[in-house]
Amino acid sequence: MQRVTRLVVMAALLLGASQALAEDFKLGYVDMQRAMNETDDGKKAKAALKKVFDQKQKELDEQQNALKKDIEDFDKKRTLLPPDQVRDKEAEFQARMQKIQQTYLRHQQDLSGKEQEATAKIFDRMKKIINKIAAAENFSMIVDQSALVFAKPHLDLTTEVIRRYNAGEGADNAKPAAAAPSAKK
């Protein structure tokens, strides 16, 4: 009988402790990619990157089309040329193709660098906003949505982060006086 009483008391204590821990633990998540795409700065960065991409793609397309036309013209004359000229032309086409591939890789690296440069400041500012939300609303943890398999929609803070970002929160030019009253509390 004493044993049963101890077990019931232990279970009640464990249940109470787990409820206390659960009340202190608050979780939220942010879809950083969506936030990046929906903030005003993110949209501007995306448009600027698309413009650069389109320009570089046009350049590559022109080079590829010129090579394709030259190969087609060569194929029409191939049977009339001596074998050594055929080999020379094929080597030339191969070298041009490699140059186009190198240009493509260089453009990809350049675009990747520009994307990182454009998004780094936006992500840093979003992190500042997320930290403010976490502190103000006593979140234990806020994670990126890409790391989740499932979460209830009410835990999603993405819209709030976007709203605050677009309102100017977290910007370096934000007025320090706005932060001062919070520090006094």
C-alpha positions as CSV (number, residue, x, y, z in Angstrom):
1,M,0.0,0.0,0.0
2,Q,2.8,2.4,0.8
3,R,4.5,1.5,-2.4
4,V,1.4,2.4,-4.4
5,T,1.1,5.7,-2.5
6,R,4.8,6.5,-3.3
7,L,4.2,5.8,-7.0
8,V,1.1,8.0,-7.1
9,V,3.0,10.8,-5.4
10,M,6.0,10.4,-7.8
11,A,3.8,10.4,-10.8
12,A,2.0,13.6,-9.6
13,L,5.4,15.3,-9.0
14,L,6.7,14.2,-12.4
15,L,3.5,15.4,-14.1
16,G,3.6,18.7,-12.3
17,A,7.3,19.2,-13.2
18,S,6.7,18.3,-16.9
19,Q,3.8,20.8,-17.0
20,A,6.0,23.5,-15.5
21,L,8.7,22.8,-18.0
22,A,6.2,22.9,-20.9
23,E,4.9,26.2,-19.8
24,D,8.4,27.7,-19.7
25,F,9.3,26.4,-23.2
26,K,7.9,28.4,-26.1
27,L,8.8,27.5,-29.7
28,G,8.4,29.4,-32.9
29,Y,9.6,29.1,-36.5
30,V,10.3,31.4,-39.5
31,D,10.3,30.5,-43.1
32,M,13.5,32.5,-43.9
33,Q,13.3,31.9,-47.7
34,R,9.7,33.2,-47.8
35,A,10.7,36.2,-45.7
36,M,13.6,36.9,-48.0
37,N,11.3,36.7,-51.0
38,E,8.5,38.8,-49.5
39,T,10.4,41.7,-47.9
40,D,10.8,44.9,-49.9
41,D,14.6,44.6,-49.9
42,G,14.4,40.9,-50.8
43,K,12.2,41.7,-53.8
44,K,14.6,44.5,-54.9
45,A,17.6,42.2,-54.5
46,K,15.8,39.4,-56.4
47,A,14.9,41.8,-59.3
48,A,18.5,43.2,-59.5
49,L,19.9,39.6,-59.5
50,K,17.4,38.6,-62.2
51,K,18.5,41.6,-64.3
52,V,22.2,40.6,-64.0
53,F,21.3,36.9,-64.7
54,D,19.3,37.8,-67.8
55,Q,22.2,39.9,-69.1
56,K,24.7,37.2,-68.6
57,Q,22.3,34.6,-70.0
58,K,21.9,36.7,-73.1
59,E,25.7,36.9,-73.6
60,L,26.0,33.1,-73.2
61,D,23.1,32.5,-75.6
62,E,24.7,34.7,-78.2
63,Q,28.0,32.8,-77.9
64,Q,26.2,29.4,-78.1
65,N,24.1,30.4,-81.1
66,A,27.2,31.7,-82.9
67,L,29.0,28.5,-82.3
68,K,26.0,26.4,-83.3
69,K,25.7,28.4,-86.6
70,D,29.4,28.0,-87.3
71,I,29.2,24.2,-86.7
72,E,26.2,23.9,-89.0
73,D,28.0,25.9,-91.7
74,F,31.0,23.7,-91.2
75,D,29.0,20.5,-91.4
76,K,27.7,21.5,-94.8
77,K,31.3,22.0,-96.1
78,R,33.0,19.1,-94.1
79,T,33.1,16.7,-97.0
80,L,34.8,19.2,-99.3
81,L,37.7,20.0,-96.9
82,P,40.9,18.0,-96.4
83,P,41.1,15.9,-93.2
84,D,43.7,18.1,-91.5
85,Q,41.4,21.2,-91.9
86,V,38.5,19.2,-90.5
87,R,40.5,18.3,-87.4
88,D,41.7,21.9,-87.0
89,K,38.1,23.2,-87.2
90,E,36.8,20.5,-84.8
91,A,39.6,21.5,-82.4
92,E,38.6,25.1,-82.7
93,F,35.0,24.3,-82.0
94,Q,36.0,22.3,-79.0
95,A,38.1,25.2,-77.7
96,R,35.2,27.6,-78.2
97,M,32.8,25.2,-76.4
98,Q,35.2,25.0,-73.5
99,K,35.5,28.8,-73.4
100,I,31.7,29.1,-73.3
101,Q,31.5,26.5,-70.4
102,Q,34.2,28.5,-68.5
103,T,32.2,31.7,-69.1
104,Y,29.1,29.9,-67.8
105,L,30.9,28.7,-64.6
106,R,32.4,32.2,-64.1
107,H,28.9,33.7,-64.4
108,Q,27.5,31.2,-61.9
109,Q,30.2,32.0,-59.4
110,D,29.7,35.7,-59.9
111,L,26.0,35.5,-59.5
112,S,26.4,33.3,-56.4
113,G,28.7,35.9,-54.9
114,K,26.3,38.7,-55.7
115,E,23.4,36.8,-54.2
116,Q,25.3,36.2,-51.0
117,E,26.3,39.8,-50.8
118,A,22.8,41.0,-51.4
119,T,21.1,38.6,-49.0
120,A,23.6,38.7,-46.1
121,K,22.5,42.2,-44.9
122,I,18.8,41.2,-45.2
123,F,19.3,38.0,-43.2
124,D,21.3,39.8,-40.6
125,R,18.5,42.4,-40.2
126,M,15.9,39.6,-40.0
127,K,17.9,37.9,-37.3
128,K,17.9,41.1,-35.3
129,I,14.1,41.3,-35.6
130,I,13.7,37.6,-34.7
131,N,15.9,38.2,-31.6
132,K,13.7,41.1,-30.6
133,I,10.5,39.0,-31.0
134,A,12.1,36.1,-29.0
135,A,13.1,38.5,-26.2
136,A,9.8,40.4,-26.1
137,E,7.5,37.3,-26.3
138,N,9.8,35.0,-24.2
139,F,10.5,32.4,-26.9
140,S,12.8,29.6,-25.9
141,M,13.7,28.8,-29.4
142,I,12.9,30.0,-33.0
143,V,14.0,27.8,-35.8
144,D,14.0,28.0,-39.6
145,Q,11.0,26.3,-41.2
146,S,13.3,24.3,-43.5
147,A,14.4,22.3,-40.5
148,L,10.9,21.3,-39.6
149,V,8.8,18.3,-40.7
150,F,5.7,19.6,-39.0
151,A,4.7,22.5,-36.9
152,K,1.3,24.1,-36.0
153,P,0.6,27.2,-38.1
154,H,0.1,29.4,-35.0
155,L,3.9,29.0,-34.3
156,D,4.8,30.6,-37.6
157,L,6.4,34.0,-37.1
158,T,7.2,34.7,-40.8
159,T,4.5,37.2,-41.5
160,E,5.4,39.2,-38.4
161,V,9.1,39.2,-39.3
162,I,8.2,40.4,-42.9
163,R,5.8,43.1,-41.5
164,R,8.4,44.4,-39.0
165,Y,11.2,44.3,-41.6
166,N,9.2,46.3,-44.2
167,A,8.3,48.8,-41.4
168,G,12.0,49.5,-41.0
169,E,12.7,47.6,-37.8
170,G,16.3,46.4,-37.4
171,A,17.7,48.8,-39.9
172,D,21.1,50.4,-39.0
173,N,19.6,53.8,-39.5
174,A,16.8,53.1,-36.9
175,K,16.5,55.8,-34.2
176,P,18.4,54.7,-31.0
177,A,15.8,56.6,-29.0
178,A,13.2,54.0,-29.8
179,A,15.3,51.3,-28.1
180,A,16.1,53.4,-25.1
181,P,12.7,53.1,-23.3
182,S,12.9,49.3,-23.6
183,A,16.2,49.3,-21.8
184,K,14.9,51.4,-18.9
185,K,12.1,49.0,-18.1
